Amino acid sequence: MPLDPARLEELAALLLRRADDVYYVGQELVRHANKAEWRCAKATRFREAIRARRTEATRLATELRDLGRYLRAQGQAHG
C-alpha cells in the first residue's frame, strides 16, 4: 500500500497537537491541585498523586510527539 505523504502529515500534525493537549492537562492538574487550600496528610497524598499523573502525562506526550515526528519524517521521505 503506497504511503500518502499528505495524509501522513495530517496525522503527524494531529498527534503533535494532541501531545501538546496532554502535556497541558498534566501541568494544569498540578497547578490547580497546588492552589487548593486543603492542608492535611490526605491533601499531601493527593498532590503527590497528581504530580505522578503529570509525570505520566508528560511521558505520554513525549511518545505522541515521537510518533508524530516519525510520521512526518515518513511522509517527507515518501513525498
N, C-alpha and C positions, 0 to 999 in steps of 0.2 A: 504494500500500500504506500503510495507516494506521500511524502510529508508536505503539508500545505504551510509554507512559511508565514503567511498572513494569519492563519488560524493559530499556529504556534505562538506568534507574537501576542495575539489576543489573549490566549490562555496564560502566557507569561505575565502580561500586564495585570490580569485578574488575580493571579497568585501573589504578585508583588503588592497589590492594593490590599488584599486580604491579610497579608503578613503585617502590613502597617496597622490594620484594624486590630488584629490580635495583640500586637505589641502595645498599642494604645490602651486597650481594655485592661491589660495586665498592669500598666502604670496607673491607670485611673482607680483600679481596685485598691491599690496600696495607698494612693493619695487620699481617697475617701475614708479608708479604714483608719488612717493616721489622724484624720480630722475629728473622728468620733471622740466624744468626751467621756466615754466609758472607760473606767480605770479599775481594774482588778486582775486577778490571775487569769480568769476566763478571757478577759479582753486581751491580755498579753498573748495567750494561746491563739486567739482569733487572729490577731495581727500577724503572728508568726505563720499561721496557716495561709493567710492572704499573701504574704511575701513569697511563700512556696508556690502559690498559684501564679504569681508574677514570674517566677523562675521558669515554670512550665510554659507560660505564655511566650516568654522570650525564646525558649528553646524551639517551640512550635513555629514562631515567626521566622526564626533563622532557617528552619527546614523548608518552610514555604518559600522564603527568598531564594534559597539554594535551588529549589526545583524550578522556580520562575526563571532564574538566570540560566539554568540548564536548558529549559525550553526555548528561551530567547536565543541562546547560542546555537541550538539545533536548527532553529528557523533561519538564522543568518547563514549557517553553513550549507543549508539546502535551498537558499534563496537565489 
